[in-house]
Amino acid sequence: MFNLEIEASPDVWDAYRSCITEIRGAYFPLRLLGPARVHQAARELWQLIEQHHEGIQEWADGIMTATDETRAEWRTREEQQGYALGHAHRDLIDAVSESLQNNAAVLRPY
């Protein structure tokens, strides 16, 4: 919808809200229970997700009245955030993997 510069349908917004709720639900246990490196990686990803969420809300509120300059700024920010989110997600996966490998109590398949 962002690339088409049109308003999203209610179904798209429902799916989006559901995803944000699931992400928030997954973040808080990591924040509370994860080891320090996992906690830090989760926090960094969370902050980027929240920034991205704010950008999506800004886009949704103004897509029909935005100037070409504003739309270009949104696209640039979206591209930068996409890269940062991918990097932060990889860092979280790496931190969790390392934590599991270092935890002798975790069962491993043989």
CYANA upper distance limits for C-alpha pairs under 8 A (distance plus 0.5 A):
  1 MET  CA      5 GLU  CA      6.51
  1 MET  CA      6 ILE  CA      6.20
  1 MET  CA      7 GLU  CA      7.10
  1 MET  CA      8 ALA  CA      6.29
  2 PHE  CA      6 ILE  CA      7.32
  2 PHE  CA     59 TRP  CA      8.27
  5 GLU  CA     63 ILE  CA      6.88
  5 GLU  CA     64 MET  CA      8.25
  6 ILE  CA     63 ILE  CA      7.26
  6 ILE  CA     64 MET  CA      7.64
  7 GLU  CA     60 ALA  CA      7.33
  7 GLU  CA     63 ILE  CA      7.45
  7 GLU  CA     64 MET  CA      8.00
  8 ALA  CA     12 VAL  CA      6.49
  8 ALA  CA     13 TRP  CA      7.20
  8 ALA  CA     60 ALA  CA      8.28
  9 SER  CA     13 TRP  CA      7.01
 10 PRO  CA     14 ASP  CA      6.57
 11 ASP  CA     15 ALA  CA      6.72
 12 VAL  CA     16 TYR  CA      6.59
 13 TRP  CA     17 ARG  CA      6.54
 14 ASP  CA     18 SER  CA      6.65
 15 ALA  CA     19 CYS  CA      6.74
 16 TYR  CA     20 ILE  CA      6.81
 17 ARG  CA     21 THR  CA      6.66
 18 SER  CA     22 GLU  CA      6.74
 19 CYS  CA     23 ILE  CA      6.62
 20 ILE  CA     24 ARG  CA      6.66
 21 THR  CA     25 GLY  CA      6.62
 22 GLU  CA     26 ALA  CA      6.70
 23 ILE  CA     27 TYR  CA      6.59
 24 ARG  CA     28 PHE  CA      6.98
 25 GLY  CA     29 PRO  CA      7.99
 26 ALA  CA     30 LEU  CA      7.42
 27 TYR  CA     31 ARG  CA      6.66
 27 TYR  CA     42 ALA  CA      7.16
 27 TYR  CA     43 ARG  CA      8.46
 27 TYR  CA     46 TRP  CA      7.64
 28 PHE  CA     32 LEU  CA      6.68
 29 PRO  CA     33 LEU  CA      6.23
 29 PRO  CA     34 GLY  CA      7.90
 30 LEU  CA     34 GLY  CA      5.26
 30 LEU  CA     38 VAL  CA      7.68
 30 LEU  CA     39 HIS  CA      6.60
 30 LEU  CA     42 ALA  CA      7.39
 31 ARG  CA     39 HIS  CA      5.63
 31 ARG  CA     42 ALA  CA      7.43
 31 ARG  CA     43 ARG  CA      7.70
 32 LEU  CA     39 HIS  CA      8.29
 34 GLY  CA     38 VAL  CA      6.11
 34 GLY  CA     39 HIS  CA      5.98
 35 PRO  CA     39 HIS  CA      6.47
 35 PRO  CA     99 SER  CA      7.89
 36 ALA  CA     40 GLN  CA      6.59
 37 ARG  CA     41 ALA  CA      6.67
 37 ARG  CA     95 ALA  CA      6.55
 38 VAL  CA     42 ALA  CA      6.45
 38 VAL  CA     92 LEU  CA      6.79
 38 VAL  CA     95 ALA  CA      5.69
 38 VAL  CA     96 VAL  CA      6.32
 38 VAL  CA     99 SER  CA      8.07
 39 HIS  CA     43 ARG  CA      6.53
 40 GLN  CA     44 GLU  CA      6.71
 41 ALA  CA     45 LEU  CA      6.74
 41 ALA  CA     88 ALA  CA      7.37
 41 ALA  CA     91 ASP  CA      6.66
 41 ALA  CA     92 LEU  CA      5.37
 41 ALA  CA     95 ALA  CA      7.50
 42 ALA  CA     46 TRP  CA      6.44
 42 ALA  CA     92 LEU  CA      6.44
 43 ARG  CA     47 GLN  CA      6.63
 44 GLU  CA     48 LEU  CA      6.88
 44 GLU  CA     88 ALA  CA      7.15
 45 LEU  CA     49 ILE  CA      6.63
 45 LEU  CA     85 LEU  CA      7.07
 45 LEU  CA     88 ALA  CA      5.69
 45 LEU  CA     89 HIS  CA      6.77
 45 LEU  CA     92 LEU  CA      8.01
 46 TRP  CA     50 GLU  CA      6.67
 47 GLN  CA     51 GLN  CA      6.72
 48 LEU  CA     52 HIS  CA      6.56
 48 LEU  CA     81 GLN  CA      7.87
 48 LEU  CA     84 ALA  CA      7.99
 48 LEU  CA     85 LEU  CA      6.83
 49 ILE  CA     53 HIS  CA      6.50
 49 ILE  CA     85 LEU  CA      7.71
 50 GLU  CA     54 GLU  CA      6.72
 51 GLN  CA     55 GLY  CA      6.85
 52 HIS  CA     56 ILE  CA      6.74
 52 HIS  CA     78 GLU  CA      8.21
 52 HIS  CA     81 GLN  CA      7.24
 53 HIS  CA     57 GLN  CA      6.75
 54 GLU  CA     58 GLU  CA      6.69
 55 GLY  CA     59 TRP  CA      6.61
 55 GLY  CA     74 TRP  CA      8.22
 56 ILE  CA     60 ALA  CA      6.58
 57 GLN  CA     61 ASP  CA      6.61
 58 GLU  CA     62 GLY  CA      6.73
 59 TRP  CA     63 ILE  CA      5.83
 59 TRP  CA     74 TRP  CA      8.01
 62 GLY  CA     66 ALA  CA      6.04
 63 ILE  CA     71 ARG  CA      8.36
 66 ALA  CA     70 THR  CA      6.39
 66 ALA  CA     71 ARG  CA      6.90
 67 THR  CA     71 ARG  CA      6.77
 68 ASP  CA     72 ALA  CA      6.63
 69 GLU  CA     73 GLU  CA      6.76
 70 THR  CA     74 TRP  CA      6.73
 71 ARG  CA     75 ARG  CA      6.71
 72 ALA  CA     76 THR  CA      6.73
 73 GLU  CA     77 ARG  CA      6.62
 74 TRP  CA     78 GLU  CA      6.45
 75 ARG  CA     79 GLU  CA      6.66
 76 THR  CA     80 GLN  CA      6.79
 77 ARG  CA     81 GLN  CA      6.47
 78 GLU  CA     82 GLY  CA      6.45
 79 GLU  CA     83 TYR  CA      6.94
 80 GLN  CA     84 ALA  CA      6.78
 81 GLN  CA     85 LEU  CA      6.38
 82 GLY  CA     86 GLY  CA      6.70
 83 TYR  CA     87 HIS  CA      6.79
 84 ALA  CA     88 ALA  CA      6.58
 85 LEU  CA     89 HIS  CA      6.48
 86 GLY  CA     90 ARG  CA      6.73
 87 HIS  CA     91 ASP  CA      6.77
 88 ALA  CA     92 LEU  CA      6.75
 89 HIS  CA     93 ILE  CA      6.78
 90 ARG  CA     94 ASP  CA      6.60
 91 ASP  CA     95 ALA  CA      6.59
 92 LEU  CA     96 VAL  CA      6.62
 93 ILE  CA     97 SER  CA      6.52
 94 ASP  CA     98 GLU  CA      6.58
 95 ALA  CA     99 SER  CA      6.60
 96 VAL  CA    100 LEU  CA      6.66
 97 SER  CA    101 GLN  CA      6.66
 98 GLU  CA    102 ASN  CA      6.69
 99 SER  CA    103 ASN  CA      6.77
100 LEU  CA    106 VAL  CA      7.06
101 GLN  CA    106 VAL  CA      8.47
